[in-house]
Amino acid sequence: MSPALELFAQLTVNGIAVGAIYALVAMGVVLIHKATEVLNFAHGDLLVLSAFSAWALIAGAGMPFWLVLPLVAAGLGVLAYGMDALIVRRIAGQPQFAGVMLTIALAFMLRGLVQMIFGTDSQSYDTPWTGGSVQLFGVTIADLSLVIMAVVFLIAALLWVFFRKTRLGIAMQAASQNQLAAHLNGVRVKRLNSLVWALAGVTAAIAGIFLAPLTLVDTALWLITLKALAAIVLGGFGSLPGAVLGGILIGLIEQYAGVYLPDGFKDIAAYLVLIVVLILKPNGLMGDAHGRRV
């Protein structure tokens, strides 16, 4: 394999691994928006809380990774359920702007809580795959990257099965499409909405636990939500498959831009894509058309 082709292959693998994390975060945001029409800007701070919690349990308490993962995921699921049931549900029927401002306020509260409990210093922790790698056709692939890709695609497949094949998943879809009709047919819409928040909280926890070892455990991890929003717009707002596709594409675009374009383009590539897509194809690659003539 030529050096240029080897570099391209390496960038592609890295882009898919990073994009898989974007996709997982994007799926959580899409889940909540489809169910409640609330754009949850606190999603990234749930991710931050999960990363610091995992660090405290793994590096501080010495607990094994395989025990920490379900514990933190369950804890974030309960927290997200409570956020909807006790706070977000109170603004049901209000303009969408109210939901945006409320979740921004929750985001700052969570971020402040993390800083009060865990401090402001960046931290790190190891996973069972830290430091390991494999060679495939001349391309070095970190074991952790392979695990991340496998986990994200497994979660995407499980969500597809859940929403297509289970009564609870079908009820959630029905409630997201028409809450009044679902309520009249005996669906407990409010409880289902809280369960969707819990499910999104679990995805945020898994994303944080796997993302932190790639970077650092830091409060700046919340910024990944902005990349996830770019992925959602690219894939199509409201589409779970679109969120996965958009996340992978954003990850690839960032990696390619960092090498093949001038310095600085990697940091703005996702937002340039967001602007272009909003102008040329506002429904995204897999989104439904909901345009309105004026």
N, C-alpha and C positions, 0 to 999 in steps of 0.2 A: 504493500500500500504506500502510495506517495505521501510525503509529509503534509501536503496541502489537503489531501483527502483524509488523512488520519486526523488532522486538526478539525476538519469539518465534522467528522464522525464523533470526535470527543465533545465538541460543542453541542452536537445534537443530543447526545446522551445526557450531558449536564443540563441542557435546556428542558428535556422531558422530566428529569428528576425535580428541578425547581418548579417547573410548570405544574407538576402533579400536586405540589403543596398549594400553589395558587388555586388549582381546581378544587381542592378539598375545602379551602376557605370560601371560595365562590359558591360551592354547593350549599354550605351552611347559610349564607346570605340569601340565596335564592329560595331555600326552603321556607324561611321566615317570611319573605316578601310574598311568596305565592299564597301562603296561608292567611296572613294578616294584613298584607299590603303595607307593612312597616319595613322601611329600609334600615336595618340594624347597624348603626355605626359603632355600637359597642362590641361587635363580634370580634374585632381585632384585639380588644382588651381582655376578652375571655381567653383568647389565645395566649396573651401575655401572662395572665394569671395561671394558666395551666403549665406554662413553661417554668415559671418560678416555683410553683408547687412541686413539679417533678424534680427540679433541682434540689429543693429543700429535703425531699424524701430520699432521693438517690445519693446526693453528695453529703447531705447533712445527717440524715438518719440511717444511711447505709442500707436502705431497702432495695431489693432487686428490681430491675427494670420491669420484669413481667408482672410484678405485683403493683407497681406504681401506675402502670398504664391503665388498667381497669379502674383503680381507685380514683385517679384524677379524672378520668373520663366520666365516671359515675357522679363524682362531686360536681363537675361542671354541668352535667345534665340536670342535676337537682337545682343548682343555682339558676340556670337559664329558665327552668320551669317556674321557679319562684319569681324571677324578674317579670315574666309575662303575667302570671296569676295575680301577683300582688301590686304590680306597678303599671305595666304596659296596657293591660286589659282595661284600666280605668279611663283611657282616652279613646276607647272604641267609639267610632262614629265621628270623631273629630277630624279636621283637615289633616292631610298627610304631613304637612309641615310640622304639626304638633308632634307626630311620631318621630320625625327626624330630630327635632330639638330634644325630645325626651331621651332618645338613645345616645345622642351626643353627650347629654348630661350624665347618663349612666356610664358612658365610656370614661369621662374624666373622674368620676367617682371610683370606678374600678382601678384606674391607673393610680390614683392617689392612695387607694387602699393597698395596692401592691407595693408602692414605695414606702408606706408606713410600716408594713410588715416585713418586707424582705430587703429594704434599702434600695439605693439607686445604682450600685455598682453592677457592672456586667459580670455574669457568672458562666460556668460551663459544667457539663457532666458527660459521662461516657455512656454509650449504649453497648449492647452485646456485639455490635457490628463496627464500632469505632476503630478506625485504623486499618480495617480489612479491605481488600480489593481483589478484583479478578481481571484477567486479560481476555478480551474477546475480539478476535480479528485485529489485533494490534491496538485496541482501545482499552484504556484503563477505566474500569467502572468500580466506584466505591461500593462496598457491600451495603452501606446505609442507603445509598441512592437506589439500589435495586430493591431493597426492602420498602422504601417509601413508594416507589412506583407500584409495587405489588399491593401494598396496603390501600393506596388510593383507588386503584382499579377494582380491588375487591370490594371496597366500600361502595363505589359507584354501582357495581353489579348487584350488591345486596339491596341498595336503595331502589334500584329498578325492580327487583323481584318484590320487595316490600310494597311498593306503590301499585304494582300491577297484579299481584297474586294474593295479597292478604286482605281480609275484610277491613282491618284497621287502616291499612294504606289506602284502600279504595275510598273509605269514608273520609280520610284526610283530603284526598283529591277532590271529592265531591264538595266538601266544605270550602275548599280554596276556590272552586269555580262559582259556587252560588251558596253563600252561607244561609240565606233565608230558606231556600229550598231544602238544604240539608237539615236544617233545624226542624222544618215541618215534617220531615221524614224520620224524625227521632234521633238524629245525630246530635251528640252533645258537643256543639261547635267550640265553645269556650275551652273545654277540657282538651279537645283535639288540638286547638291552637297552642296551648301550653305544652302539649306533648311534642309538637313540631319544634317549639323553642328548645325543649330538652334535647331533641335529636340534633338540632343545630349546635347546641352546646357541646355535645359529645364529639361532633366533627371538629369543632374548634379546639377542643382539648387534644385530640389526636394530632391535629395539624401542629399545634404548639409543641407537643412533646417530641415530634420528629423533626420539626424545623430548627429548634434551638441548638441541637448538636451540630447542625450544618453551619450555623452562624455563631451567635452567643445568646445566652439568656439575658435579655435586655428589654426595657420598656419600649424601645423603638420598634419592636416586633409588630406593634399594632399597625405600622405603616403598610404591612402586607395586605391589609384590607383595601387599600387604594389600588394595589395591583389586581386584587380579586375583582374589584368593580370594573376595571378595564377588561378583565377576562369575561365578566358577565355581559358587558356591552358588546364585545366582539362575538361571543357565542350566541347571544340572543337573550334578552332579559326575560326571566321566567322559565327558562329551559335548563333542566339539570344536565342533559347531554351537552347542551351548548356551553354550560359552565365548565365542564370537563375539557371540551375541545378548546374553548377560549383560554383556559388556564395553560394548557400545553403549548398553544400557539404563542402566548405572551412570554412564557419561559424560553421558547426557542428564539423569538425575536430579540429578547434581551441578550442572549448569549451571542447570537450572530452580530448584533449591533456593537457589542463590546470589543469585537475583534476586527470586523470588516468595515466599520464606520469610524469617523473621527472620535477623539476622546470626548466623553461626556454624553454621547448619544445613548449609551446603555441605560443611564439614569432616567432619561426622558422618553425612551422608546415606547414604553407601555402607554404613556399619556398621549404621545403623538398618534398611536394606533387608535386610542379612544376617540380623539378628536376627528380623525379621518373617518372612522366607522360611523360616528354620529352624523357626520355630514353626508356621506355617500350611501350608507346602508344602516339607518337608525334601528332597524329591527334585528340587526345582527345576522350571523350566519345561519342560525337555527331557530330564530325567534318567529313568532306569529305576527302578522301585520295587524296593527291596531290603530292605523292612521285615522285622521279626522280631517275632512275637507272644510276649508274656511273660505 
